[in-house]
Amino acid sequence: MVELSVIRDLVAIAGVFIGLTYYILNIRNQRENRKAQLFMQLYQRKFDQQGLENWFNLLNMEWEDFDDFNHKYNRQSNPEIYALIESQISFYEGLGVLMQEKKIDPDMVYKLVGRRILILWAKMRDMIKGWRLMDHGPGPDYAEPFEYLVGEMIKIRKLKGLPLYEGRLDPSEMPHTS
């Protein structure tokens, strides 16, 4: 009789343990699914037809130097293009913050938009640095989450043994990645 009672207790304890383990794994899985869902919502909004048109318009912009850029595309002289630039940079700043807070997986970001991040940084790096130095600019911390994101994408690219887009990305000018 005593042995049957002990066996029943052990089965009950095992059942509670299995149930608790299932619950913990289920919660963890739901959290990971929410992270992926959040990223995909951002991704889909950014890369619909209008988002892609904006991307290509930005890539086709030309300027000689920071002064030329700032003259052509500042908030007063060209608010539509300025808004386009800010929306692109802000999107990647948002991804940088989510990555810093460990809300999204860096490998997933790399696979979906890693090249775009590096291409945009190469295109806008000098302009971002110029804005940081302006007396009445956005400030010395402007686009830091974007720069963090670039550094993380470079780390992943290096781990994969891939080049950094020779001619576009000078490793000495990239965010610190060690």
N, C-alpha and C positions, 0 to 999 in steps of 0.2 A: 504494500500500500504506500509506503513512504517513497519508494522508488518511482511509482507512478505519479505521485504528487510533484516530485523533483523534475521529472520529465515534462510534465505539464507546465511548470514554471519556466523551465528552460525554453520550451517552445513559445511561450508567451513573450519572454524576453527577446528571443530571436525575431519574432514577428514585429515587435516594437522597433527593434534595431533596423530590420529590413525596411519597414515603413518610413522611419526617419531618414535613412539613407536615400530612399527613393525620393522623398520630399526635397531633400537638400540638392540632389542631382537635378531634379525637375526645376527648382528655383534657379539654379546656376544656368541651366539650359535656356530658360526663359530670358534671363538677363542678357545672355550672349545673343539670342535672337533679337531682342530689342535694340542692341547695339547695331547689329547688321541692318535692321529695318530702318533705324534712324539714318544711317549712312546712305542707304539706298534712296530714301526720300530726298535727301539733299542732292544726291547724285542725279536722280531723274529730273529734278527741277533745274539743275544747272545745265544739263546736256539735252534738253529738248531742242526743238528747231531754233527757237529764239536764243537760247543759251549758246548754241553752236555758232549762230550768226554773230553774236557778240564776241565770242572767242576769236573767230577769224578776222573780224574787224579790228580787234586789238592787235592781233599778230601782223596785220597789214599796215599798221600805223608806222610812220617814219619820223625821225628827228635826228638832228646833228649832235646835240649835247643836251645837258640838263636845262640850260637857259632856253634853247629852242623848244624843247619839250614843254617846259613850263609856260612859254609864251603861247604855243599852239593849243594846249590841252588843259589850261587851268579852269577853275570853276566859273570864272567870269566870262572868259572868251569863248568857251566851248562846253557849256554845262552838260550837254548830252554825252559827249565823249568822256568828260570827267566822271560822270555817273557810271559809265561803262567800265572805266578803269577801276574805280572804287568798288564796284560790285564784284569784279573778278578777284581783286586783292582781298576783299572782305570774305568772300567764300572760302578762300584758302586760309585766311586767318582763323575762321571758324573751325576748319578742320584741324588746324594747329592746336587750338585750345582743346578741342575734343580729344586729340591725341595726347596732349600734355596731361589731361585729367584721366587718361586711360579709359575713355568712353568708347573709343573705336580702335580697331586693330591696325597697327602700322602696315602689316603685310597686305591686308585687304585694301587699304588706301593706295599703297604702291601699285598693286595689280590693276586697280581701276583708274587711277589718275596720277600715278607717279611721274610719268613723262610730262604731262601737262604742268605739273607743279614745277618741275625743273625748267621747262621751256619758259613759263611765265616769269620765273625768277630771273633767268638769263636776260629776258626782254626788259624787265622792270627794275632790276637790281640797282642800277645807277640812279634811276629816278627816285626810288624809295630812299636811298641813302641821301640824295639831294634834298628831298622833303624833310628828312630828319634834321638837316642842318639849317633849314630856313628859320629866321627869327620869328615869323608868324606862321610857321608850318604846323603840321600835326604833332610834332614833338620828337624827341630822340628815341622814343620807344615805338614809333609808328611801325606797324606790320611785323613786330617781333614774333607773334605766333606763326606767321607765314614763314619767317626765316627759320624758326624752329622746325617747322614741317619740312622745309627744304633740307635741313641737316639730317633729319630722319630718313628722308628718301635717298639721300646720298649714301648713308650708312647701309641701307638695304641694297642699293645698286652695287656698292663696293663688295658686299658679302656675296653677291651673285657673280662678281667678276666682270661686270658690265662697264663700258666706258662712260665718261661723263659728258657725252656730246661734244667732242672736240670742236673747238672754234666757237662754241656757244658758252660753255661753262669752264671757266678757269678755276681749278681746284683751290688755288691760293686766294681767290676772291669769294669762295663759298663759305657758308656758315661753318663754324668750328664743329667737327664731327668725331672727335676722338673720345 
